[in-house]
Amino acid sequence: MRLATFLPPGSADPLAGEVRGERVVAFADGASVRDRLASGDRAPAAGAEWALADVALLAPVPRPRAIFGIGLNYAAHAAEQGRELPEQPIVFMKLPSSSAPPGGPVRRPAVVKRLDYEGELAIVMGAGGEIAGYAVADDVSARDLQRREPQWTRAKGADTFCPWGPWVTTADEVPDPEDLALRTWVNGELRQDSRTSDLIFSCRELVDFIAQTCTLEPGDLILTGTPSGVGMSMDPRRFLEPGDVVRIEIERLGAIEHPVA
């Protein structure tokens, strides 16, 4: 099942529902995506429906309670950074206000001069510490702030720095999340081309590691890290500019595409 939050044509009131092919069907009971993640209810949506192309997709959980990021979790990315493989996950936080629709836009603050993309597989939590599903995300990063500030809150957690979606694909439809193709394009140029089989720590290992100290709740996100090919590691380095368009696609999960403003 693919769970989405969306604006119907001509409406400013978000609805939640199920994406079926090229249609989206609202939940008749008014449940939100977070409600469905918490209950584990997989009953088919039975409300009004629209063509998928006619609705505006929002972040599936518009303002997640918690967004965890993971650093250096792809072997090839660690290598391009000249870093040793971590012995345990490197965890940081992105603010709830960093959550943005899959179509963005991502807004570059005036203080940021070196903006970078990070295509990532996102874990979406359900009840009882279980993985409810997966989505596509961009862990947008201000490299200049990240380099000069020991804490990454401003570099990683700025407003709109986590566009994600386009929906939550439930875990039963993703039997092997550690073997998915992940690709990122900037202005149509392929920058990242990898598979999640290059992950150092698996999805389950990340969930269990974070859960040692933090209660994970339905709708919480864990961004699992980015593969090689980020702009900072190119020669010469290539950072995002206003007007650029980033597209990230993950096998089985769909794609997000957003402009930089």
Secondary structure, DSSP 4 states (H G I P E B T S, - for coil): -EEEEEE-TT--S-EEEEEETTEEEE-TT---HHHHHHH---PPP-S-EEEGGGSEE--SSSS-S-EEEEES-BHHHHHHTT-PPPSS-EEEEE-GGGEE-TT--B---TT-S-EE--EEEEEEE-GGG-EEEEEEEE--EEHHHHHH-SS-HHHHHSTT-EEEEEEEEEGGG-S-TTS-EEEEEETTEEEEEEEGGGBSS-HHHHHHHHHTTS---TT-EEE----S--GGGSSS---B-TT-EEEEEETTTEEEEEEB-
